[in-house]
Amino acid sequence: MIEPERPLRLDAPRDEALEHAVKLVAEAWRSFDRFRPEEPPLDERVRRLLEAGLPDTPTPVHVALDDAARILDESIAQARPRYFAFIGSSGLEIGTLADLLSHTYDINLAVDARAATQLEDQAVEWVGEFVGFTAAKGAFTSGGTVSNMTALAAARERALPGTRVRGLGDHRVAVYCSAEVHYSITRAVELLGIGSENLRALPIDAERRMRADALAEAVDGDVAAGVTPIAVVATAGTTLTGAIDPLDAIADVCRDRGVWLHVDGAYGLPAVAVRPDPFAGLDRADSVSVDAHKWLYLPKACGVVLVRDEKALTKAFAHEQGYLPHQQHELHAVDITLEYSRPFRALKLWLAMRAHGAAQFRGAIQRNLAEAALLFDAAAEAPDFQTLPQRPSLSIVPLRHRPSGVHDVDTHNESLAKEIQADGRIYLSSALIDDEVWLRPCFVNYRTTEDDVLAVLEVARELGERLVARGTP
């Protein structure tokens, strides 16, 4: 019997396609080692590619790969050493290789995957050990949004058992957080039926941290009014300024009132490995989230949710279905997570820790902290720049360009942020802090050098003075 030709064949041997892809990746890695002087505009070929309809016939694989690389090169790549916007990813090379391996095997961690399942459990333990939450159980997720929602689902089920089935009904509930909490918490309470109207955004202190006294007052007032507290969300590194809520004091409030404490450490928590004091009390939390694709430098997506009691997750997520039978009461990964078709994200963290060791990660984080201090000191000494009153808690350094003759500083800095992005030598974003427009560089890239850091002031000053000369506010 003659077998029909296997479908989905390439026009070239797959080994040749892989070899060509390797060359493209190597070229990209070399380009990330140093900053580039500008971001190239979309060329005509890329424009045509992005306007094309669905292809019905194949393109030679080498051509298609080259086109993909061209499109990527004309995209904003967070791996570049002068990408300082938002909280970026670095695309650590060993993580890229891990993704290639895991996608090649196409592991699904919805159910038991034998060695891969055990590796994820081990990687969860390693993350817990790295951040000092050593009693942890948990799972890898797509990032902070899913991690935070997972933790709050567990908190909701503990506060009001059975609500995953019956819904909240007439229960009046509340979740408590800092006024500068990440929007993923708002999204989580909305999706969980708690409602963003029931998210209590509490006042912050002079260091932009949640006030524990305001938390205690809010919880006590709600309980007296018949409201059930679901959880308190403390932030270990706010996205706006990097502030770290006082975890120990917040943990006291939660302990005395029996309220679940979740720590959103998606951005800042890895810094606990080199600067533990600001994170005192972390070990008292019920759950923690951390994004390894932020300050552990791995490619997206690689979030982790950690819990003190794994049963809290099974109570929130476990179920019995005919197509997913349980053998001898063993759990599937889907019994503790939100996702079903879940890729093998843990491999990139596991492989990165094997290849580099935890000490190298601690050293890279320490270097980013030093870079933030360098920029803060340089800006504070410069007569044409303004900094916040407090030194950076982590690696975010808000600053404002205030040249002489500029009266509308907010409009000037808003225009300056747009000019910086168009210029392309550095890439950063603006932020609104106390209703003022600030430039907001963030350092979470292991490739960034001191020259890259100081380029923030050099480029901002040059472009800002050009705006003034043009008469632009």
Residue pairs with C-beta under 8 A, 6 or more apart in sequence:
10 17
10 61
11 58
11 60
11 61
12 60
12 61
12 62
16 62
17 61
17 62
17 65
20 61
20 62
20 65
21 65
24 65
24 66
24 69
25 96
27 69
28 69
28 72
28 73
29 93
31 73
31 80
32 77
32 79
32 80
32 81
32 91
32 447
33 81
33 447
34 81
35 80
35 81
35 82
35 425
35 426
35 452
35 455
36 80
36 424
37 424
37 425
38 423
38 424
38 425
39 76
39 424
39 427
40 73
40 74
41 74
42 50
42 74
43 70
43 74
45 67
45 70
46 70
46 71
46 74
49 67
49 71
50 71
59 67
76 83
76 427
77 83
77 91
78 88
78 89
78 90
78 91
78 445
79 88
79 89
79 90
79 91
79 445
79 447
80 427
80 445
80 447
81 445
81 447
81 448
81 449
81 452
82 425
82 426
82 427
82 448
82 452
82 455
83 427
83 445
84 426
84 427
84 428
84 441
84 442
84 443
84 456
85 427
85 428
85 429
85 440
85 441
85 442
86 239
86 429
86 442
87 239
87 267
87 294
87 295
87 442
87 444
88 294
88 442
88 444
88 445
89 293
89 294
89 297
89 298
89 299
89 300
90 297
90 298
90 444
90 445
90 446
90 447
91 297
91 299
92 297
92 298
92 299
92 348
92 352
92 446
94 348
94 351
94 352
94 355
94 356
95 297
95 298
95 299
95 302
95 348
95 349
95 351
95 352
96 299
97 351
98 347
98 348
98 350
98 351
98 352
99 299
99 347
99 348
101 347
101 351
102 343
102 344
102 345
102 347
102 348
103 343
105 344
107 113
107 116
107 343
107 344
108 341
108 342
108 343
109 116
109 117
109 120
109 140
109 333
109 342
109 343
109 344
109 346
110 324
110 332
110 333
110 334
110 339
110 340
110 341
110 342
111 324
111 332
111 333
111 334
112 330
112 332
112 333
113 344
116 344
116 346
116 347
117 333
119 346
119 347
119 350
120 139
120 140
120 333
120 344
120 346
122 350
123 140
123 346
123 347
123 349
123 350
123 353
124 136
124 137
124 138
124 139
124 140
124 304
124 306
124 346
125 136
126 349
126 350
126 353
127 136
127 138
127 290
127 292
127 304
127 306
127 349
128 134
128 135
128 136
128 138
128 306
130 270
130 273
130 358
130 361
131 265
131 269
131 270
131 272
131 273
131 282
131 288
131 290
131 306
132 272
132 273
132 276
132 279
132 282
132 283
133 282
133 283
133 285
133 288
133 306
134 283
135 283
135 308
136 288
136 306
136 307
136 308
137 306
137 307
137 308
137 309
137 310
137 313
137 336
138 304
138 305
138 306
138 307
138 310
138 313
138 336
139 150
139 304
139 305
139 313
139 333
139 336
139 337
140 302
140 303
140 304
140 342
140 345
140 346
140 349
141 147
141 150
141 301
141 303
141 304
141 305
141 337
141 338
141 339
141 345
142 301
142 303
142 339
142 345
143 266
143 291
143 293
143 300
143 301
143 302
143 303
144 182
144 184
144 264
144 266
144 267
144 289
144 291
144 303
145 184
145 187
145 188
146 303
146 305
146 338
146 339
147 266
147 289
147 290
147 291
147 303
147 304
147 305
148 182
148 184
148 185
148 188
148 233
148 262
148 264
148 266
148 289
148 305
149 184
149 187
149 188
149 191
149 192
149 338
150 305
150 313
150 316
150 317
150 337
150 338
151 231
151 262
151 286
151 287
151 288
151 289
151 305
151 307
152 175
152 185
152 188
152 189
152 192
152 194
152 230
152 231
152 233
152 262
153 164
153 192
153 316
153 317
153 338
154 260
154 286
154 287
154 307
154 312
154 313
154 315
154 316
155 230
155 231
155 260
155 262
155 286
155 287
155 312
156 163
156 164
156 173
156 192
156 194
156 230
156 231
156 316
157 163
157 164
157 312
157 315
157 316
158 260
158 312
158 315
159 173
159 228
159 229
159 230
159 231
159 259
159 260
160 168
160 171
160 173
160 228
160 230
161 315
163 169
163 171
164 316
167 193
168 193
168 194
171 228
172 198
172 225
172 226
172 227
172 228
173 194
173 198
173 227
173 228
173 229
173 230
174 194
174 198
174 199
174 200
174 218
174 222
174 227
174 228
174 229
174 230
175 185
175 189
175 194
175 198
175 199
175 200
175 229
175 230
175 231
175 232
175 233
176 199
176 200
176 202
176 215
176 218
176 219
176 229
176 231
176 232
176 233
176 259
177 185
177 199
177 200
177 201
177 202
177 210
177 232
177 233
177 234
177 235
178 201
178 202
178 204
178 209
178 210
178 233
178 234
178 235
178 238
178 243
178 245
179 201
179 202
179 203
179 204
179 210
180 204
180 208
180 235
180 238
180 239
180 240
180 241
180 243
181 201
181 233
181 235
181 238
181 264
182 235
182 238
182 239
182 264
182 266
184 264
184 266
185 199
185 233
185 264
186 196
186 199
189 195
189 196
189 198
189 199
190 196
194 230
200 218
200 222
202 210
202 211
202 214
202 215
202 218
203 211
203 214
204 210
204 211
204 243
205 211
206 389
206 390
207 243
207 390
207 393
208 238
208 240
208 241
208 243
208 390
209 243
209 244
209 245
209 246
210 234
210 235
210 245
210 246
210 250
212 246
212 249
212 250
212 252
212 253
215 232
215 250
215 253
216 253
216 257
219 229
219 232
219 253
219 257
219 259
220 257
222 229
223 229
223 257
229 257
229 259
230 259
230 260
231 259
231 260
231 261
231 262
231 286
232 250
232 253
232 254
232 259
232 260
232 261
232 262
233 262
233 263
233 264
234 245
234 247
234 250
234 261
234 262
234 263
234 264
234 285
235 243
235 244
235 245
235 263
235 264
235 265
235 268
236 244
236 245
236 247
236 263
236 264
236 265
236 268
236 269
236 272
236 279
236 282
237 243
237 244
237 265
237 266
237 267
237 268
237 269
237 271
237 393
237 394
238 244
238 267
238 268
239 267
240 396
240 431
240 433
240 440
241 388
241 393
241 396
241 398
241 433
242 267
242 268
242 392
242 393
242 394
242 395
242 396
242 442
243 393
244 268
244 278
244 279
244 393
244 394
246 281
247 263
247 279
247 280
247 281
247 282
247 284
247 285
248 280
248 281
248 284
249 281
250 261
250 281
251 261
251 281
251 284
251 285
253 259
254 260
254 261
255 284
260 286
260 287
261 284
261 285
261 286
261 287
262 285
262 286
262 287
262 288
262 289
263 269
263 282
263 285
263 287
263 288
263 289
264 289
265 272
265 282
265 288
265 289
265 290
266 289
266 290
266 291
266 294
266 303
267 291
267 294
267 295
267 394
267 444
268 295
268 393
268 394
269 279
269 282
269 288
269 289
269 290
269 295
270 290
270 294
270 295
270 296
270 361
270 365
271 279
271 295
271 365
271 369
271 394
271 395
272 279
272 282
273 358
273 361
273 362
273 365
274 362
274 365
274 366
274 369
275 369
278 393
282 288
285 308
286 307
286 308
286 309
286 312
287 305
287 306
287 307
287 308
287 312
288 305
288 306
288 307
289 303
289 304
289 305
289 306
290 296
290 303
290 304
290 306
291 302
291 303
291 304
292 298
292 302
292 303
292 304
292 348
292 349
293 299
293 300
293 301
293 302
293 303
294 444
295 365
295 368
295 395
295 444
296 302
296 349
296 352
296 361
297 352
297 361
297 364
297 444
297 445
297 446
298 348
298 349
298 352
299 348
301 345
302 345
302 348
302 349
303 345
304 349
307 313
310 336
313 335
313 336
313 337
314 331
314 335
314 336
317 334
317 335
317 336
317 337
317 338
318 331
318 335
318 336
319 335
320 326
324 332
324 334
326 332
333 342
334 340
334 342
352 361
353 361
364 446
367 446
368 395
368 443
368 444
368 445
368 446
368 448
369 392
369 394
369 395
371 395
371 443
371 448
371 450
371 453
372 392
372 394
372 395
372 396
372 397
372 443
373 391
373 392
374 450
374 453
374 454
375 397
375 399
375 441
375 443
375 453
375 454
375 456
375 457
376 387
376 391
376 392
376 397
376 399
378 454
378 457
379 385
379 386
379 387
379 397
379 399
379 457
380 387
382 457
382 461
384 401
384 402
384 403
384 404
384 461
384 464
385 399
385 400
385 401
385 402
385 457
385 460
385 461
386 399
386 400
386 401
386 402
386 409
387 397
387 398
387 399
388 398
388 433
395 442
395 443
395 444
396 440
396 441
396 442
396 443
397 440
397 441
397 442
397 443
398 431
398 433
398 438
398 439
398 440
399 438
399 439
399 441
399 456
399 460
400 409
400 413
400 436
400 437
400 438
400 439
401 409
401 412
401 413
401 416
401 439
401 460
401 461
401 464
402 409
403 412
403 461
403 464
403 465
403 468
405 468
406 412
406 468
406 473
408 473
409 436
409 437
410 436
410 437
411 437
411 473
412 464
412 467
412 468
412 472
412 473
413 430
413 437
413 438
413 439
414 430
414 437
415 467
415 472
415 473
416 439
416 460
416 463
416 464
416 467
417 428
417 429
417 430
417 437
417 439
419 463
419 464
419 466
419 467
420 426
420 427
420 428
420 439
420 459
420 460
420 463
421 427
421 428
421 429
423 459
423 463
425 455
425 459
426 441
426 452
426 455
426 456
426 459
428 439
428 440
428 441
428 442
428 456
429 440
430 437
430 438
430 439
430 440
431 437
431 438
431 439
431 440
432 438
439 456
439 460
441 456
443 453
467 473
